[in-house]
Amino acid sequence: MKGNKKEKAIKLRELREKAKNANLPLKEGSANLVFGEGNATTDVLFIGEGPGFHENDQGRPFVGAAGRFLEELLESIGMTREQVFITNVVKCRPPGNRDPRPEEIDTCTSNYLDRQIQAINPKVIVTLGRYSMGLYLPNAKISDVHGQALRVKGRLVVPMYHPAAALHQGSLKPVVERDFSKLPELIAQAADAPEYTEQSSGGPEEPKQLNLF
């Protein structure tokens, strides 16, 4: 059941307030908490990696160049960011644009991201980049699984390249656009997605994911 819209919105608001008052990893030195935003009753949840410069400044996810590209991708499939929910693995910007550390990811995921997912209960989770993909497919190569709908522990997950990676690595842009074009059909056929099982390592080399923070 999708649940009551007001009830879901209240849960998310309470969780945001808890995060604002918590001693979150990476909070010291960050200008703003970037909790996430969007439709509390959406079928589609997007999970990025972490706030960048503009996100840290405004306290909103995906508001820089990658955010504009994400909005273009959504528009190409007849959606807007107001119809989905967008968040990140970590809720504050890592200092010096470094990668988030495992303990920071674990704390933010168990205390906040997992609860956001429970409150929204989306049909599809779209992971953007290697850190959010790693929560569900820790041993997978994004070059092998991008654009596929896979059922992981009862959740339908569609891993995709991060929009920022596509902007910096031109060869990935048509790949991301093609993956997004499949999204409406993947959502419609969510119940038929196969259960993901780990495969042996190998396959083509994964295109390098840029530091997106």
C-alpha positions as CSV (number, residue, x, y, z in Angstrom):
1,M,0.0,0.0,0.0
2,K,1.2,3.5,-0.8
3,G,-0.1,4.8,2.4
4,N,-1.5,8.2,3.3
5,K,0.2,11.2,1.7
6,K,-0.1,13.3,4.8
7,E,1.2,10.5,7.0
8,K,4.3,10.0,4.7
9,A,5.0,13.7,4.6
10,I,4.9,14.0,8.4
11,K,7.3,11.0,8.7
12,L,9.7,12.6,6.4
13,R,9.4,16.0,8.0
14,E,10.1,14.4,11.5
15,L,13.1,12.5,10.1
16,R,14.5,15.7,8.6
17,E,14.2,17.5,11.9
18,K,15.9,14.7,13.6
19,A,18.7,14.8,11.1
20,K,19.1,18.6,11.5
21,N,19.5,18.2,15.3
22,A,21.8,15.1,15.1
23,N,25.5,15.0,15.2
24,L,25.7,13.7,11.7
25,P,29.0,12.6,10.1
26,L,30.4,15.4,7.9
27,K,28.0,17.9,9.5
28,E,30.9,20.0,11.0
29,G,32.1,22.3,8.3
30,S,29.0,21.9,6.1
31,A,26.8,24.9,5.3
32,N,23.6,22.9,5.2
33,L,22.0,19.5,5.7
34,V,20.9,18.1,2.3
35,F,18.1,15.8,3.4
36,G,16.3,15.3,0.1
37,E,13.1,16.6,-1.4
38,G,10.2,15.6,-3.6
39,N,6.9,13.7,-3.6
40,A,6.4,11.6,-0.5
41,T,4.1,9.2,-2.3
42,T,6.2,8.8,-5.5
43,D,6.8,5.5,-7.2
44,V,10.4,6.5,-8.0
45,L,13.2,7.3,-5.5
46,F,16.5,8.6,-6.8
47,I,19.6,8.2,-4.6
48,G,22.7,10.1,-5.5
49,E,26.1,10.0,-3.7
50,G,26.5,13.2,-1.7
51,P,26.0,17.0,-1.8
52,G,28.3,19.0,-4.0
53,F,29.2,22.7,-3.8
54,H,25.8,24.0,-4.9
55,E,23.8,21.5,-2.9
56,N,25.8,22.3,0.2
57,D,25.1,26.0,-0.4
58,Q,21.4,25.7,-1.0
59,G,20.5,22.7,1.2
60,R,18.9,20.9,-1.8
61,P,19.9,17.8,-3.8
62,F,21.0,18.0,-7.4
63,V,20.8,21.8,-8.0
64,G,24.1,22.2,-10.0
65,A,24.9,21.2,-13.5
66,A,24.2,17.5,-12.7
67,G,20.8,18.5,-11.3
68,R,19.9,20.4,-14.5
69,F,20.9,17.3,-16.5
70,L,18.8,15.1,-14.2
71,E,15.8,17.4,-14.8
72,E,16.3,17.2,-18.5
73,L,16.4,13.4,-18.3
74,L,13.2,13.4,-16.3
75,E,11.5,15.7,-18.7
76,S,12.5,13.4,-21.6
77,I,10.3,10.7,-20.0
78,G,7.5,13.0,-19.1
79,M,8.3,13.6,-15.5
80,T,9.4,16.4,-13.2
81,R,11.5,16.5,-10.1
82,E,8.4,17.4,-8.1
83,Q,6.9,14.0,-9.1
84,V,9.8,12.0,-7.7
85,F,11.9,12.0,-4.5
86,I,15.6,12.8,-4.7
87,T,18.1,12.2,-2.0
88,N,21.7,11.2,-1.4
89,V,23.6,8.5,0.5
90,V,25.3,11.0,2.8
91,K,23.5,14.1,3.9
92,C,26.4,16.6,4.2
93,R,29.2,17.5,1.9
94,P,32.5,15.7,2.6
95,P,35.4,18.2,3.3
96,G,37.8,18.9,0.4
97,N,35.6,17.0,-2.0
98,R,36.8,13.7,-0.7
99,D,34.9,10.4,-1.0
100,P,32.6,9.5,1.9
101,R,34.1,7.0,4.2
102,P,32.4,3.6,5.0
103,E,31.5,4.6,8.5
104,E,29.9,7.8,7.2
105,I,27.9,5.9,4.7
106,D,26.8,3.3,7.2
107,T,25.6,5.9,9.7
108,C,23.7,8.0,7.2
109,T,22.2,4.9,5.6
110,S,21.0,3.1,8.8
111,N,19.7,6.2,10.5
112,Y,18.2,8.2,7.7
113,L,18.3,6.8,4.1
114,D,16.8,3.5,5.1
115,R,14.0,5.3,7.0
116,Q,13.3,7.6,4.1
117,I,12.9,4.5,1.9
118,Q,10.6,2.9,4.5
119,A,8.4,6.1,4.7
120,I,8.1,6.6,0.9
121,N,8.0,2.9,0.0
122,P,8.7,3.5,-3.7
123,K,8.1,0.9,-6.5
124,V,11.6,1.6,-7.9
125,I,14.9,2.9,-6.5
126,V,17.2,4.4,-9.1
127,T,20.8,4.6,-7.8
128,L,22.9,7.3,-9.4
129,G,26.6,6.5,-9.2
130,R,28.8,3.9,-7.5
131,Y,28.2,4.7,-3.8
132,S,24.4,4.3,-3.9
133,M,24.7,1.3,-6.2
134,G,27.0,-0.3,-3.7
135,L,24.3,-0.3,-1.0
136,Y,22.4,-2.9,-3.1
137,L,25.0,-4.4,-5.5
138,P,28.3,-4.2,-3.6
139,N,30.2,-6.4,-5.9
140,A,28.7,-5.4,-9.2
141,K,30.3,-3.3,-12.0
142,I,28.1,-0.4,-13.0
143,S,29.2,-1.1,-16.6
144,D,27.6,-4.5,-16.4
145,V,24.3,-3.7,-14.7
146,H,23.4,-0.1,-15.6
147,G,19.9,0.4,-16.9
148,Q,18.7,-3.0,-15.7
149,A,15.9,-3.5,-13.2
150,L,16.9,-6.0,-10.5
151,R,15.1,-7.1,-7.4
152,V,17.4,-6.9,-4.4
153,K,16.1,-7.9,-1.0
154,G,12.6,-7.2,-2.0
155,R,13.3,-3.8,-3.5
156,L,13.4,-3.1,-7.3
157,V,16.7,-1.3,-8.0
158,V,17.8,0.3,-11.3
159,P,21.5,1.3,-11.2
160,M,22.5,4.2,-13.4
161,Y,25.6,6.3,-14.0
162,H,25.7,9.5,-12.0
163,P,24.6,12.5,-14.2
164,A,27.8,14.3,-13.3
165,A,29.9,11.4,-14.7
166,A,28.0,11.7,-18.0
167,L,28.7,15.4,-18.1
168,H,32.4,14.9,-17.6
169,Q,32.7,11.7,-19.7
170,G,30.9,12.4,-22.9
171,S,30.7,8.8,-24.0
172,L,28.4,8.1,-21.0
173,K,25.8,10.7,-21.9
174,P,24.0,8.7,-24.6
175,V,24.2,5.7,-22.3
176,V,22.5,7.6,-19.4
177,E,19.9,9.0,-21.8
178,R,19.1,5.5,-23.2
179,D,18.9,4.1,-19.6
180,F,16.4,6.8,-18.6
181,S,14.3,6.1,-21.7
182,K,13.6,2.6,-20.3
183,L,12.5,3.8,-16.9
184,P,8.7,4.2,-17.6
185,E,8.6,0.6,-18.9
186,L,10.7,-0.7,-16.0
187,I,8.3,1.0,-13.5
188,A,5.3,-0.5,-15.2
189,Q,6.9,-4.0,-15.2
190,A,8.3,-3.7,-11.7
191,A,6.7,-6.9,-10.4
192,D,8.4,-9.0,-13.1
193,A,12.0,-8.0,-12.4
194,P,14.4,-10.8,-11.7
195,E,16.0,-11.3,-8.3
196,Y,19.6,-10.2,-8.4
197,T,22.3,-12.8,-7.8
198,E,26.0,-12.1,-7.6
199,Q,27.9,-13.2,-10.7
200,S,31.6,-14.0,-11.0
201,S,33.8,-11.0,-11.5
202,G,35.0,-10.1,-15.0
203,G,33.6,-8.4,-18.0
204,P,34.6,-5.1,-19.5
205,E,36.5,-2.5,-17.4
206,E,34.2,-0.1,-15.6
207,P,34.5,3.5,-16.9
208,K,36.1,5.5,-14.2
209,Q,33.6,7.3,-12.0
210,L,34.8,10.8,-11.3
211,N,34.9,12.3,-7.8
212,L,31.5,13.9,-7.7
213,F,31.8,15.9,-4.5
